[in-house]
Amino acid sequence: MKKTQKKLYVQQKKRYLKNIVGNPEKPRLSVFRSHKHIYGQIIDDETGHTLAFSSTLNKTLGIKNTANKEAAYLVGQDLAKQATAKDIKTIVFDRGNRPYHGRIQSLAEGAREQGLIF
């Protein structure tokens, strides 16, 4: 019996995430990329709380074209600003079973430029 794509995706994600766990000292920066938008959130996995969140849907960033590297870079910078305001310096980067390339890489670079360490 063949497995569906969704089941295979869930298996791969489980396998990938078992090594990436955030804690209060080093929370997890989770990135989700869709065709039009990119979302990032900093999560404390022990309590299950989101500590900071940003996406291309945020109107205060003033992003016109949401599906490009520049937009992802701005989201990464905004996320890092929120994190440093809450005294978060080091994080664990969770790219969501996607390659470290393109918009995900731009988000990470924007976060690093604002002072996050990972």
Contact map, one row per residue, 1 for C-alpha under 8 A:
1110000000000000000000000000000000000000000000000000000000000000000000000000000000000000000000000000000000000000000000
1111000000000000000000000000000000000000000000000000000000000000000000000000000000000000000000000000000000000000000000
1111101100000000000000000000000000000000000000000000000000000000000000000000000000000000000000000000000000000000000000
0111111100000000000000000000000000000000000000000000000000000000000000000000000000000000000000000000000000000000000000
0011111110000000000000000000000000000000000000000000000000000000000000000000000000000000000000000000000000000000000000
0001111111000000000000000000000000000000000000000000000000000000000000000000000000000000000000000000000000000000000000
0011111111100000000000000000000000000000000000000000000000000000000000000000000000000000000000000000000000000000000000
0011111111110000000000000000000000000000000000000000000000000000000000000000000000000000000000000000000000000000000000
0000111111111000000000000000000000000000000000000000000000000000000000000000000000000000000000000000000000000000000000
0000011111111100000000000000000000000000000000000000000000000000000000000000000000000000000000000000000000000000000000
0000001111111110000000000000000000000000000000000000000000000000000000000000000000000000000000000000000000000000000000
0000000111111111000000000000000000000000000000000000000000000000000000000000000000000000000000001000000000000000000000
0000000011111111100000000000000000000000000000000000000000000000000000000000000000000000000000011000000000000000000000
0000000001111111110000000000000000000000000000000000000000000000000000000000000000000000000000000000000000000000000000
0000000000111111111000000000000000000000000000000000000000000000000000000000000000000000000000000000000000000000000000
0000000000011111111100000000000000000000000000000000000000000000000000000000000000000000000000001000000000000000000000
0000000000001111111110000000000000000000000000000000000000000000000000000000000000000000000001000000000000000000000000
0000000000000111111110000000000000000000000000000000000000000000000000000000000000000000000000000000000000000000000000
0000000000000011111110000000000000000000000000000000000000000000000000000000000000000000000000000000000000000000000000
0000000000000001111111000001000000000000000000000000000000000000000000000000000000000000000111000000000000000000000000
0000000000000000111111100011000000000000000010000000000000000000000000000000000000000000000100000000000000000000000000
0000000000000000000111110111000000000000001111000000000000000000000000000000000000000000001100000000000000000000000000
0000000000000000000011111111000000000000000111000000000000000000000000000000000000000000000000000000000000000000000000
0000000000000000000001111110000000000000000111000000000000000000000000000000000000000000000000000000000000000000000000
0000000000000000000000111110000000000000000000000000000000000000000000000000000000000001010000000000000000000000000000
0000000000000000000001111111000000000000000100000000000000000000000000000000000000000001011100000000000000000000000000
0000000000000000000011111111100000000000011110000000000000000000000000000000000000000000011100000000000000000000000000
0000000000000000000111100111110000000000011110000000000000000000000000000000000000000000001111000000000000000000000000
0000000000000000000000000011111000000001111000000000000000000000000000000000000000000000001111000000000000000000000000
0000000000000000000000000001111100000001111000000000000000000000000000000000000000000000000011110000000000000000000000
0000000000000000000000000000111110000111100000000000000000000000000000000000000000000000000001110000000100000000000000
0000000000000000000000000000011111000111000000000000000000000000000000000000000000000000000000110000000000000000000000
0000000000000000000000000000001111101110000000000000000000000000000000000000000000000000000000000000001100000000000000
0000000000000000000000000000000111111100000000000000000000000000000000000000000000000000000000000000000000000000000000
0000000000000000000000000000000011111000000000000000000000000000001000000000000000000000000000000000000000000000000000
0000000000000000000000000000000001111100000000000000000000000000011000000000000000000000000000000000000000000000000000
0000000000000000000000000000000011111110000000000000001110000000011000000000000000000000000000000000000000000000000000
0000000000000000000000000000001111011111000000000000001100000000011000010010000000000000000000000000001000000000000000
0000000000000000000000000000001110001111100000000000111100000000000000000010000000000000000000000000000000000000000000
0000000000000000000000000000111100000111110000000000111000000000000000000011001000000000000000000000000000000000000000
0000000000000000000000000000111000000011111000000111110000000000000000000000001000000000000000000000000000000000000000
0000000000000000000000000011110000000001111100000111100000000000000000000000000000100000000000000000000000000000000000
0000000000000000000001000011110000000000111110011111000000000000000000000000000000000000000000000000000000000000000000
0000000000000000000001110111000000000000011111111110000000000000000000000000000000000000000000000000000000000000000000
0000000000000000000011110011000000000000001111111000000000000000000000000000000000000000000000000000000000000000000000
0000000000000000000001110000000000000000000111110000000000000000000000000000000000000000000000000000000000000000000000
0000000000000000000000000000000000000000000111111000000000000000000000000000000000000000000000000000000000000000000000
0000000000000000000000000000000000000000001111111100000000000000000000000000000000000000000000000000000000000000000000
0000000000000000000000000000000000000000001110111110000000000000000000000000000000000000000000000000000000000000000000
0000000000000000000000000000000000000000111100011111100000000000000000000000000000000000000000000000000000000000000000
0000000000000000000000000000000000000000111100001111100000000000000000000000000000100000000000000000000000000000000000
0000000000000000000000000000000000000000111000000111110000000000000000000000001001100000000000000000000000000000000000
0000000000000000000000000000000000000011110000000111111000000000000000000000001000000000000000000000000000000000000000
0000000000000000000000000000000000000011100000000001111101000000000000000011011000000000000000000000000000000000000000
0000000000000000000000000000000000001111000000000000111111000000000000000010000000000000000000000000000000000000000000
0000000000000000000000000000000000001110000000000000011111101010010000110010000000000000000000000000000000000000000000
0000000000000000000000000000000000001000000000000000001111100000010000000000000000000000000000000000000000000000000000
0000000000000000000000000000000000000000000000000000011111111100000000000000000000000000000000000000000000000000000000
0000000000000000000000000000000000000000000000000000000111111110000000000000000000000000000000000000000000000000000000
0000000000000000000000000000000000000000000000000000000001111100000000000000000000000000000000000000000000000000000000
0000000000000000000000000000000000000000000000000000000101111110000000000110000000000000000000000000000000000000000000
0000000000000000000000000000000000000000000000000000000001111111000000000000000000000000000000000000000000000000000000
0000000000000000000000000000000000000000000000000000000100101111110000100000000000000000000000000000000000000000000000
0000000000000000000000000000000000000000000000000000000000000111110000000000000000000000000000000000000000000000000000
0000000000000000000000000000000000000000000000000000000000000011111100100000000000000000000000000000000000000000000000
0000000000000000000000000000000000011100000000000000000110000011111100110000000000000000000000000000000000000000000000
0000000000000000000000000000000000111100000000000000000000000000111110110000000000000000000000000000000000000000000000
0000000000000000000000000000000000000000000000000000000000000000111111110000000000000000000000000000001000000000000000
0000000000000000000000000000000000000000000000000000000000000000001111111000000000000000000000000000011001100000000000
0000000000000000000000000000000000000000000000000000000000000000000111111100000000000000000000000000000001000000000000
0000000000000000000000000000000000000000000000000000000100000010111111111110000000000000000000000000000000000000000000
0000000000000000000000000000000000000100000000000000000100000000011111111111000000000000000000000000001101100100000000
0000000000000000000000000000000000000000000000000000000000000000000011111111100000000000000000000000001001111110000000
0000000000000000000000000000000000000000000000000000000000001000000001111111110000000000000000000000000000100100000000
0000000000000000000000000000000000000111000000000000011100001000000000111111111000000000000000000000000000100100000000
0000000000000000000000000000000000000001000000000000010000000000000000011111111100000000000000000000000001111110000000
0000000000000000000000000000000000000000000000000000000000000000000000001111111110000000000000000000000000100111110000
0000000000000000000000000000000000000000000000000000010000000000000000000111111111000000000000000000000000000010000000
0000000000000000000000000000000000000001100000000001110000000000000000000011111111100000000000000000000000000010000000
0000000000000000000000000000000000000000000000000000000000000000000000000001111111110000000000000000000000000111011100
0000000000000000000000000000000000000000000000000000000000000000000000000000111111111000000000000000000000000000010000
0000000000000000000000000000000000000000000000000001000000000000000000000000011111111100000000000000000000000000000000
0000000000000000000000000000000000000000010000000011000000000000000000000000001111111111100000000000000000000000000000
0000000000000000000000000000000000000000000000000000000000000000000000000000000111111111100000000000000000000000001100
0000000000000000000000000000000000000000000000000000000000000000000000000000000011111111000000000000000000000000000000
0000000000000000000000000000000000000000000000000000000000000000000000000000000001111111000000000000000000000000000000
0000000000000000000000000000000000000000000000000000000000000000000000000000000000111111100000000000000000000000000000
0000000000000000000000001100000000000000000000000000000000000000000000000000000000111111111000000000000000000000000100
0000000000000000000000000000000000000000000000000000000000000000000000000000000000110011111000000000000000000000001110
0000000000000000000000001110000000000000000000000000000000000000000000000000000000000001111100000000000000000000000111
0000000000000000000001000111100000000000000000000000000000000000000000000000000000000001111110000000000000000000000111
0000000000000000000111000111100000000000000000000000000000000000000000000000000000000000011111000000000000000000000001
0000000000000000000100000001110000000000000000000000000000000000000000000000000000000000001111100000000000000000000001
0000000000000000100100000001111000000000000000000000000000000000000000000000000000000000000111111000000000000000000000
0000000000000000000000000000011100000000000000000000000000000000000000000000000000000000000011111111000100000000000000
0000000000001000000000000000011100000000000000000000000000000000000000000000000000000000000001111100000000000000000000
0000000000011001000000000000000000000000000000000000000000000000000000000000000000000000000001111110000000000000000000
0000000000000000000000000000000000000000000000000000000000000000000000000000000000000000000000111111000000000000000000
0000000000000000000000000000000000000000000000000000000000000000000000000000000000000000000000101111100100000000000000
0000000000000000000000000000000000000000000000000000000000000000000000000000000000000000000000100111110110000000000000
0000000000000000000000000000000000000000000000000000000000000000000000000000000000000000000000000011111111000000000000
0000000000000000000000000000000000000000000000000000000000000000000010000000000000000000000000000001111111000000000000
0000000000000000000000000000000010000100000000000000000000000000000110011000000000000000000000000000111111100000000000
0000000000000000000000000000001010000000000000000000000000000000000000010000000000000000000000100011111111110000000000
0000000000000000000000000000000000000000000000000000000000000000000000000000000000000000000000000001111111111000000000
0000000000000000000000000000000000000000000000000000000000000000000011011001000000000000000000000000111111111100000000
0000000000000000000000000000000000000000000000000000000000000000000010011111100000000000000000000000001111111110000000
0000000000000000000000000000000000000000000000000000000000000000000000001001000000000000000000000000000111111111000000
0000000000000000000000000000000000000000000000000000000000000000000000001001000000000000000000000000000011111111100000
0000000000000000000000000000000000000000000000000000000000000000000000011111100100000000000000000000000001111111110000
0000000000000000000000000000000000000000000000000000000000000000000000001001111100000000000000000000000000111111111100
0000000000000000000000000000000000000000000000000000000000000000000000000000100100000000000000000000000000011111111111
0000000000000000000000000000000000000000000000000000000000000000000000000000100000000000000000000000000000001111111100
0000000000000000000000000000000000000000000000000000000000000000000000000000100110000000000000000000000000000111111100
0000000000000000000000000000000000000000000000000000000000000000000000000000000100010000100000000000000000000011111110
0000000000000000000000000000000000000000000000000000000000000000000000000000000100010001111000000000000000000011111111
0000000000000000000000000000000000000000000000000000000000000000000000000000000000000000111000000000000000000001001111
0000000000000000000000000000000000000000000000000000000000000000000000000000000000000000011110000000000000000001000111
